[in-house]
Amino acid sequence: MQNYGLVREGVGNAALRPLAIPQLPHDYILVRTVAVALNPTDRTTLEAPGDDGTIVGCDYAGIVEEVGKAVKRRFEKGDRIAGFAHGGNDANPENGAFARLIAVKGDLQMHIPDDVSFETAATRTPGVGRTICEKTHGSISHVFDTVSTASTAELCGQAMGRNGGKYCDLLGIDCPRPDVESTFFLCYSMSGEEYKFEGEVYPAQPEDLQFGTEWYGTAEQLWAERKWKAHPQRLENGGLLGLGAGLEALKQGAVRGMKLVYRVDDTIWPVT
């Protein structure tokens, strides 16, 4: 099978190009993708400083092709799994999700429940004002803001109780409440590897990999027990070639309250 992927070519641009099958480090899994979903970080990463040639995309669902010998959690060839990759990682250009065959950190993936489709599974990523505060009787003291804009930071502050607490975001936005501690987190650190994000090098954090390994096992169990649900999604046309229009829709603010999903086999592959 010829591999193809969406590859960065200049700021804000990506194109479908033929690729080698990614190398498989001992703690990675080789996956044949079935569905991928757009994440706001796909757009912001593509428009930030970075090297050309990196594979774009984070969220996917697919089928295990090969398991590295150092993967600790149990995965086998043929398993249906979902998880995330680090698209646009200059320190590891092959580690993106928008390709036919991808390599992902093994212990940070999840088995898909039998009655969940690949399209739905591709949207999962284990994350309110004043109404929320009232409904929760002021009990919220910790908030994780996956949108991370000034307006959502304010909303999160309003949702928290009178004693404040901790606010964590993804883009370095602070909560405006003085009694709330603001922190910044990128899930990419859970790889336990050094990575490069928007031109800045981040050191390896082995303790984040340990936490991620434990958390993904817990999240997988909760998913199997139907104790959390995937995002609402909308299936788009064009496969990997349709992602360009989706990225532009994200840029224009035209996507709200749902994730755009693409079936990889809907792609019209180049003639070779």
Residue pairs with C-beta under 8 A, 6 or more apart in sequence:
1 32
1 100
1 101
2 18
2 100
2 269
2 272
3 18
3 19
3 20
3 21
3 22
3 99
3 100
3 101
4 16
4 17
4 18
4 19
4 99
4 100
4 240
4 267
4 269
4 270
5 16
5 17
5 19
5 55
5 56
5 96
5 98
5 99
5 100
5 102
5 240
6 14
6 15
6 16
6 55
6 56
6 57
6 96
6 98
6 99
6 240
6 243
7 14
7 15
7 16
7 17
7 19
7 52
7 53
7 54
7 55
7 56
8 14
8 46
8 50
8 51
8 52
8 53
8 54
8 55
8 56
8 88
9 15
9 52
10 52
11 46
11 47
11 48
11 49
11 50
12 46
12 47
13 46
14 46
14 56
14 98
14 243
14 244
14 247
16 240
16 241
16 267
16 270
18 270
18 272
19 55
19 94
19 99
21 30
21 101
22 30
22 94
22 95
22 99
22 101
22 102
22 103
23 94
23 103
24 30
24 66
24 68
24 103
25 68
25 70
25 103
26 68
26 69
26 70
26 71
27 68
27 70
27 71
27 105
27 106
27 107
28 68
28 71
28 103
28 104
28 105
28 106
29 64
29 66
29 67
29 68
29 71
29 75
29 81
29 103
29 104
29 105
29 106
29 109
30 64
30 65
30 66
30 67
30 101
30 102
30 103
31 60
31 62
31 63
31 64
31 65
31 81
31 101
31 102
31 103
31 104
32 62
32 63
32 65
32 100
32 101
33 60
33 61
33 62
33 97
33 99
33 100
33 101
33 102
33 264
34 61
34 62
34 63
34 118
34 263
34 264
34 265
35 60
35 61
35 62
35 117
35 118
35 119
35 121
35 122
35 261
35 262
35 263
35 264
36 57
36 59
36 60
36 61
36 97
36 98
36 122
36 240
36 243
36 261
36 262
36 264
37 59
37 60
37 122
37 123
37 233
37 259
37 260
37 261
37 262
38 59
38 243
38 246
38 247
38 250
38 255
38 259
38 260
38 261
38 262
39 57
39 58
39 59
39 125
39 259
40 147
40 250
41 58
41 87
41 170
42 56
42 57
42 58
42 87
42 88
42 98
42 247
42 250
43 247
43 250
43 251
44 171
44 198
45 56
45 87
45 88
45 197
45 198
46 56
46 88
46 247
47 251
48 198
48 199
49 198
49 199
50 88
50 90
50 196
50 198
50 199
51 90
51 93
53 93
54 87
54 88
54 89
54 90
54 93
54 96
55 85
55 87
55 88
55 93
55 94
55 95
55 96
55 97
55 98
55 99
55 102
56 87
56 88
56 96
56 97
56 98
56 243
57 85
57 87
57 96
57 97
57 98
57 99
57 243
58 84
58 85
58 86
58 87
58 96
58 97
59 84
59 97
59 122
59 123
59 124
59 125
59 259
60 82
60 83
60 84
60 85
60 97
60 98
60 102
60 104
60 122
61 80
61 81
61 82
61 112
61 118
61 119
61 121
61 122
62 80
62 81
62 82
62 102
62 118
62 264
63 78
63 79
63 80
63 81
64 75
64 76
64 77
64 78
64 79
64 81
65 77
65 101
66 77
67 75
67 76
67 77
67 106
68 106
70 106
71 106
71 107
72 106
72 107
72 213
73 106
73 107
73 109
73 213
73 216
73 217
75 81
75 106
75 109
75 111
79 111
80 111
80 112
80 118
80 121
81 109
81 110
81 111
81 112
82 109
82 110
82 112
82 118
82 121
82 122
82 124
83 104
83 108
83 109
83 110
83 216
84 97
84 104
84 108
84 125
84 187
85 95
85 96
85 97
85 102
85 103
85 104
86 92
86 95
86 96
86 188
86 191
86 195
87 95
87 96
87 97
87 98
88 96
88 197
89 95
89 96
89 188
89 195
89 196
89 197
90 196
91 193
91 194
91 195
91 196
91 201
92 193
92 195
94 102
94 103
95 102
95 103
95 104
96 102
97 104
98 240
98 243
99 240
100 240
100 264
105 190
105 191
105 209
107 209
107 212
107 213
107 216
108 190
108 191
108 209
108 212
108 213
108 216
109 216
110 124
110 216
110 219
110 220
110 223
111 220
111 224
112 118
112 121
113 223
113 224
113 226
116 223
116 230
118 263
119 233
119 235
119 261
119 263
120 230
120 233
121 230
122 233
122 259
122 261
123 230
123 231
123 232
123 233
123 259
123 261
124 223
124 230
124 231
125 146
125 231
126 215
126 219
126 228
127 144
127 145
127 146
128 155
128 156
128 159
129 155
129 158
129 159
130 158
130 159
132 140
132 158
132 159
133 140
133 158
133 159
133 160
133 161
136 159
136 161
138 160
138 161
138 162
139 161
140 159
140 160
140 161
140 165
141 160
141 161
141 163
141 164
141 165
141 166
142 165
142 166
142 168
143 156
143 159
143 160
143 165
143 166
143 167
143 168
143 175
144 168
144 169
145 152
145 153
145 156
145 167
145 168
145 169
145 170
145 173
146 170
148 169
148 170
148 171
148 172
148 173
149 171
149 173
150 173
152 173
153 167
153 169
153 173
153 174
153 175
153 176
153 182
154 175
154 176
156 167
156 175
157 167
157 175
157 176
157 177
157 180
160 167
160 177
160 180
163 179
164 177
164 179
164 180
164 181
165 180
165 181
166 180
166 181
166 182
166 183
167 174
167 175
167 177
167 180
167 181
167 182
167 183
168 182
168 183
168 184
168 185
169 175
169 182
169 183
169 184
169 185
170 184
170 185
170 186
171 184
172 184
173 182
174 182
175 182
186 197
186 202
187 212
188 195
188 197
188 202
189 195
189 202
189 205
189 208
190 205
190 208
190 209
190 211
190 212
191 208
191 209
191 212
192 204
192 205
192 206
192 208
192 209
192 210
192 212
193 204
194 201
194 202
194 203
194 204
195 201
195 202
196 202
219 228
222 228
231 258
231 259
232 257
232 258
232 259
233 258
233 259
233 260
233 261
234 258
234 259
234 260
234 261
235 261
235 262
235 263
236 242
236 245
236 246
236 260
236 261
236 262
237 266
238 245
238 262
238 266
238 267
239 262
239 263
239 264
239 265
239 266
239 267
239 268
240 262
240 264
240 267
241 267
241 268
242 262
242 266
243 262
246 255
246 260
246 262
249 255
249 260
